[in-house]
Amino acid sequence: MSTLNRVQDLYEQWLADPAIDESTKAELKGIEAQPKEIEDRFYRDLEFGTGGLRGVIGAGTNRINRYTVGRATQGLAAFVLASGAENPSVVIAYDSRNQSPEFALEAAKVLAGNGIKAYVFESLRSTPELSFSVRALKASAGIVITASHNPPEYNGYKVYGSDGGQLVPEQAEQVIAAIQEVQSFADVLREKRSLAEANGLLEWIGQDLDEQYIKAVTSVSLNAETVKRTSNQFKIVFTPLHGAGNLAVRAALKTIGFAQVYVVAEQELPDAKFSTVKSPNPEEKEAFALAIRKAKEVDADIIIGTDPDCDRMGAVVKDADGQYFVLTGNQSGAIMVDYLLSSLKKRNELPGNGVVIKTIVTSEMGAAVAEHYGVETLNTLTGFKYIGEKMSQFEETGESAFLFGYEESYGYLAGTYARDKDAVVASMLICEAAAYYKSKGKTLYEVLQELYGRHGYFLESLESRTLKGKDGVEQIQAIMENWRNQPPTEVNGQPVTKVEDFSLGLYGLPTENVLKYTLADNSWFCLRPSGTEPKIKIYFAVRGTSAQAASEAIHGLVTSVMSRVDQ
């Protein structure tokens, strides 16, 4: 059967399926004269990757909707029941996106239909609090309804294991196999909300978990006394970018003693349209426009911003000229590694088996900082699930002590209370660092320059190309195959000294479609299709003897590589 015939058949099956509601069918009837739109909605099932589902909200197999959420949950239920857990349960959280509460309730009903208890947060909560709560409630699994920092038309469904970490590939493959067994939406077992509540299979949770979570986050604080002593002289501007971080970040900052926290009013409340920003992503400088305006009004020492599900944190500090400077994820990470390790060392609390964990596309600057303190750095594949997996291994074996984990994409974790990146603890930690250094007469920007002077001028860059739909998937595959089958021998005048194809399962890591090239001057670049967006990402890194030398090197590297990517 041709792809077009298969697409049309699926489209008509949805229209005829008695298990699908009339409003969904009306949406599909509205596109009957748009063959390209029908193809994009039905040419594949929305892919359940290692983190779960993520896609545009709408009707169709390649969209996120109550039916694709229900089918995924039926597969997850089979996975949980197969684990043999006594009194199986799943914790569910959701953020501020369109239909997040509805999808969360749909998942809870399906779990209840399978005899599995669902703990559902009564209102939006952060992804890291979900990770913490799975562990605190000793649940079998967790679900977060979120599309992180994707555009407003997206939503998603992330799955967590019993350790509070996102599913790693082996677990995800088992869930995917179980989902594929669900041939019809009629096979999805659902219980009515009222019956689920009456039978104890649906329990609403909230404040008790919030208090436990904030206590766990603030236990990571290293210099709360300094914060309290300087609170009248230290000002923070915070934007939750219309997401789930508003209350938790403010609670953590207040608990350790920060008294002057100014929230960006226009971005304080949940807004599924994210109407004040082009993208609700603290990786994007434009997302801080309103926060910077507020910071100038109050003369803030630091600005922090969190994404919709509050697992990513971005920071803005004053530079040498007093202008607000947006730190990259790599820069914030290096600063926090140095602050954390130096503070532990001063307190004689730096363990001999301490480890920092980062990803293969994260700057080596943090590793250089860790080495300065005699601390080992481990590399994992991209995705905090791999960092969480290592943490759980350390917990079981006692071989190493986890100190800090981070990704260049603004994800950080200190403490072992969760197994995912946490913008709440990152917000607290970087503000505490800024207050501590201010008490010593330094800004975080000056600290960053000192780190460059000590370890070398590390500079990174990221390029991405968004290629949507079926054609985009094919274009991304073609780019990867071109570089894989015809690897360069020289780039930007530097010989290529190492080619790493992570699809081969290098260094005992899981297989992943990532290519990394290291050059003779130790600069490197990496090609990686995004697992959550229709993008291919290209990462670049250099280490120079000066800021200017690093800037020139990165410009040449980016220009050389992208000329081939875009040809």
N, C-alpha and C positions, 0 to 999 in steps of 0.2 A: 504494500500500500504506500502511495506517495505521501510525503510529508504534508502536502496541502490537503489531501483527502483525509489523512488522520486528524489534522487540525479541525477540519469541518465536522468530522464525525464526533469529536470530543465536544465541540461547540453545541452540536445538536443534542448530544447526550445530556449535557447540563440543562438545556432547555426542557428536555423531557423527563428529567429525573424528579420523581415525586418527593425526594428527600431535600430538594433545594427550594428555598422560599421564593415567593412571587416577586419580591423587590429585586432579588438577585437576577431573576429571569428577565425582569423589565430592563435592568441595566444591560444585559446581554443583547436583548432585542434592539436596544438603541444603537448597537454597533453592527447590525446585520449587513449594512451596505459598506462596511469598512474592512475589507479582507486583510489588510496589513495589520490592523489593530487586533482582529480575531487571531491572526497567526501569532502575534507577540504574546497574547494571553494564553494560548493553548499549545504552542509548539513544544513545550516541555513542562514537566512538573517543577514547581518552585523548588530549587535545590536545597536539601537539608545538608548543610555542610557540617564541619566539626563544631561550629558554634550554634547551629540551628538554622532557622529560616530567616530570610530578610528579603523584602520585596515591596513593590508598589501595591498600595491598597486597592482592591477591586475584585471583580468576578473573574474567574478563570483559574486554570491549573497553575499558571505561572504568575499568580498574584497571591497576596496574603489576604485572607478572608476567613470567615468563621468556619468554612468547610476545610480549607487547607490547615487551619489551626486545629480543628477537631481531628482530622486524619493524623496529623503529627502527634497529637496527644494520645490517640488510641495506640499508636506505635510506642510512645514513651511508656504508656501504662503496661503494655506487654513486656517491655524491657524491665520495668520495676518489679512486676510480678515474677518474672523469670529469675530475678536476683535472689528470690527466696526470703526477702526481708519480712520479719514479723511486724505486724501492724504498719504496713507500708504507708508512707505519706509524702506529699510534695508541697513545697512552699512556693507561692506565686506572688510576684511583685510586678508592677507596671509603672510606666512613666507617663508623660503628659501628651503623648501623641494621639491622633485621631483613632478612635475605636480601641484604645488600649484597655480601658475597663471592660469593654464587651468581650474582647478576646481573652482576657484573664478569666472572666466568669465562664466563658465557653470551655476553656481548658479545665476549670474546676468541675464543671458538670460532667465532662467526659471522664475525668479521674473518678468521680463519685460513681458514675455508671459502671466502672470497673472495680468498685469496692475499695478504692484508694482514697484516703483522707487528703483533702486539700486545705492547707492553711493559706488564706488569701489576705493580703494587706488591705485595710479598709480604704485607703487612698494611696496616691502615688508615693513610691519609695525608690531609693537609689538601687542600682545594681549591686554595689558592694554590700549594702545592708541585706540584700537577698542572700548573697554568698555567706555572710555572717549568720543569718537566721537559719539556713539549712544546717549549719554546724550546731547552732545553739539548740535547735529543736530536734536534733538527731534524725532529720528527715532522710528519706531515700533519694530524693532528687529535688531540683528547684527549676523554676521557669521564670524568666523575665520577659515581659512584653515590651520591647523597645527596638528602635532602629538606630540607637546611639545618636550620632551626629548627622545622619543622612537627611536629605531634604524632606519637607513636610509631607509629601505624598507617600512616603515609605512608613512601614512598620515592620516589626520583626518578633522573633520568638527564640530566645536563647535558653539552652538547657544546661543544667548543672548537675554534677554527680553528688553522691552522699558526702564527699569531702568538702563541698562548697566550691569546687572548681568547675570551670566549663568542661564539657565532655572532651576527652582526648580522642584521637582518631579511632582507636580500637573500640571504645565505647560507642562513639557516634555511628560506626559501621553496624553495630548491633541494633541501634535504634532505627537506622535507615532500613535495615533488613525487615524489621518489624513493621515499619510504616508501609513498605512495599507489599506486605501481606494484606493490607487493607485495600481491597479491590473496589469497594463501593462505599459511598457515604452512608448507606443503610447499615454498613457493618460497624459504624462508629456508635459505641454505647454511650448514652447520655442519661443523666438523672435530672429531674426538675430541681431548681434551686431550693424550693421549700422543703422537698423531701430530703435532699442532701443535708440541709441544715438540721432538720428534725432527727435524722439518723446519725448525726455527728460526723458526717463525711465532708462537711464544709464548715470551717471555722474561720471567723474574721479576726485578724490580729492587728496590732498597732503599737500603742504606747509602751507596753512592757518591753517589746523587742527594741524599740527606739532607744529606751534608756540603757539597756544592756549594750547596744551597739555603740552609743556615744561614750560609754564608760570604757569600752575596749579600745576605741580610737584614741581617746585622750590619755590612755595608759602609755602610749608611745611617746608622749611629750618628754623632752629632755631638759628644758629650761623654763618651766612654767613660772618659777619665781622671778626670773628676769622679765618675763612678759608682764606679770602683775606690777612689778616695780616701775616699768616704763610705759604702762598702758595709757597714761594721759598724754604721752608724747608720740604715740604711734598710731597712725591712721590707715585703715584698710578700706578699699572700695571692692565690693563683691557683686558679681553678676551671675545668677544661676541660668541665664539665657533661656528663661521661661520653663525650666525643667525641674527635676526632682531634688536638686541639691539645696534649695533655699533654706529649709528649716534645719537640716542636718549640719550643714557647714557652719551656719550661725551658732548652732548649739555647741559644736566642738570649739569654736573660737571663744565663745563666752565662757565655757567651762574652764579653759586654761588661763583666762584672765584678760582677754582682749576686750577693751571697753568702747573703742571707737571704730565700729564697723558700719560703713555706709553702703546700703544695698541700692543698686541701680533700679529705681522705682519702675521705669518703663519695662524692665525685663524680670521683675520679681515674681509675677504670678504666672501660673501655667498658661500656655498659649500654643495650641497644636499647630497653628500656622507659622509660629516663630516670626511674627510679623515685623519685628524690629531689626532683623538680620537677614542677610542673603543666605547664610548657612549657620546653624546653631552649633558652631564648632570652634572651641578655643584654640585650635590649630590655625584658624584664619584670623589675621590681624584685624580685618574689618569687623569681626564680632565684638571687638573691644572699643568701638568708636564711642558709644554712649558712656561706657565705663571710664574711658580716658577723659571725656568731657567732665564727668562728675569728679574725677580725681584732681583735675586742675582747679575745680571750684573749692575743694576742701584741702588741697595740698597733701594728697595721700602719699604715704610711703610706698605702698604696694597695691597693685590691683590683682585680683584673682577672679577667674571665670571657670565655670564648670559646664559640661555638656548636658543634654536632656536627661540621660540616665545617671549622671553624676559619677562616671567612672574615669573621666578625663579632666585634667586641670591645666589651665594655662595661667602664666603669671606675667605681669608687666611691672618694671621697676624704673627708677630714674637713672639716666645715664650721666656721663661726666658733665654734660651741659644742662642737666636738670630736666631734660625731655624724657617723656615716657617711652621706654624701650621694651618691646615684646620679646621675652625670652623664648627660644626654641625649646622643644621637648628635651633635646639633648643637653642644652645649657642648664635648664632647671634640674634635670637629673643629676648632672655632675655637681651642681651646687648642693643638692640634698645629700648626695653620697658623701661629700666632704664634710658637710655640717654634722651628719649623723655619726660618721666614723670618728671625726675629731672630738665630738662631744663624748662618745663612749670611751674613747681613749683617755680623756681628761678625768673621767669618773672611774677609771680602771675597770671598765665593764666590757671592753672589747674582747670577745671570745677568740681563742686561738684557732678555732675551726669555723670562724665566721665566713659567710659567702654572700657576695652580691651577684644577682642574676640579671642578665639583660638579653636582648634578642640579637640575631645576626645582622640586622639592619640598623642597630643602634650604634651611636658613636663610641669609639674606643676611649674617649676622654674619661668617662666614668671608671673604666677599667684601670687607666693610668692613675687616677686618684686613689682607687682601692689598693692598688699595688704599693702606693706611697705609704699606706698604713699597714702593709703586710697582709692584706685581705685578698683572697682569691675571687676571681670573677668567672662565672660560668655563662656560656652562650646557649640560647635555645632558638628554635624556630620562631618566626613572627606569630604573635598571639599569646596573650597572658595565660591562656590555659596551660601552656608548656611550663611557664614559671610556677603556676599553681601546682602542677604535677610534681615538679622538683621539690617544692615545699613539703608536699605530703610524703614524698620519699624520705626527706630529711627527718620528718616527724616520726616515721616508722623505724628508721635505722639509727637515728642519733648521730649519723656520720658527720653532719655539718649543721651549723646554726645559721638559719636564714636571717639576713640583716636588712636587705633592701632589694626590691625588684623593680625594673622599669623598662619602658619602651620609648623609642623616639617620638611616638605618636601620643605623647602627653599622658601616658598611663604609669602610675607609680603605686607601690605598696611598701609600707613599713609595718612591722608587727605581723603576728601569725594568726590573728583572729578571723581572717578571711582568706580566700584563695583567688581573688580577682583584684584588678587595679581599683584604687579607691581615691576619688577626688576629694573626699572629706579629709582623710588623713594627710593627703598631699597638700591641701590648702592649709591645714593646721601647721604642718611641718615647715613649709616654705615661709609662712608668715612668722612663725617662731624664729626661724633662722634670720629673717630680715630684722626682727626686733632685737635679737641677740647681737647681731653685728652692728646695729645702730647704737647699741649701748657701748660698743667698742669704737664708735666713731667711723664706721664703714657702711657703705651701701652694698646691696647684693651685686650691683654692677661692678663695684670695685673688687669684691671677692672673686667675681668671675674673671676679671683681668689678672688678678693674682694667680688664679689657677692656670690661666693661659701661660703666664710667665714661668710658672713652675713646671708645667707638663707639655707645653707646646701649643701652638695655635690650631686647634681642631676646628674644622669648619665643615658643615654638612649642608646638603641641599636635597630637595625632593621635587621631582617633576611627575605629573600624572596626565594621562590621556583618558578621557571618558568616552567610551564606545558602547552605546546602548543597543539593546535588542539582540536578535539572533545574529545579525551581521556583525555587531560589535564583538560578540563572543568569538566569532570566527577570526576577526581581525586580530584580537589579542592572542589567540592561539598561533596565528601565523607569525606574529612578531616574536613570540617565544621560540618557535621552531626555527626561525631564521637565525637567531643568535645561538641557539643550541647546536644547530647543524653546521654553522659557519662561524665559529668563535673567532674574535679578533686576535691578532698577534701583537698589535700595537695600538694604543689609544692615547691621543693628546701628546704624541712624541715619546711615550713611555712604553717599554715592552710589557706585555701581559705575562706575569710570573705565576699566576695561579688561576685556574678556572674551577669553580665549585658548582656542580649541578646537584641541587638538593633533592631532585626527583629520584636520585639513585640511593637515597637513604644514607647520607654521609654521617660519619662520626656517631653512629648508633642512633641518630635522630630519625623521626618518622619521615616518610617521603613527602615532599612538597614541591610544587612547580615554581622553583626559585633558582635563578642563575646569579652567581656572584663572581666578579672578576677583580683580582688584585693586581696592581701595577708595580713596577720596580721601585717607585718612590713611596710605596706603602699606601698610596691612595687606592680607593676601591669604588666600584659601583655595582648595583644589584638590580635585576629586573624581577618584578613580582606582580602577578595579577592579583587584584584585591579579592579577598574572599567574601566581601560583604557589599561591594558596589561594582557597577559596570566599568571598572577602571583597570588600567595597568599602571603600576607605580614604579618609578625608577629612582633609586636612592644613590646619593653620591657623598663621598667623604674624603677629606684631605687633612694633612697635618703639616703646617708650615712653621717656619722660624719666626714669622712676624704676621701680623694681621693682614698686611698688604700681600705678602707672599701667598698666604692661604687663600685670599680672595682671588688673586690671579689664577691660582692653580684650580680652584673649583670652577671658575668661569670657563677655563679651557676644557676641563673634563666634561662639564655639562654640554657645552657647545658641540664637542666632538661626538659624544654618545647620542645626543638627541638628533643630530643631523642624520644618523643612520636609522634611529627609531621612526622618524617622521618621513622617511623617504618613500 
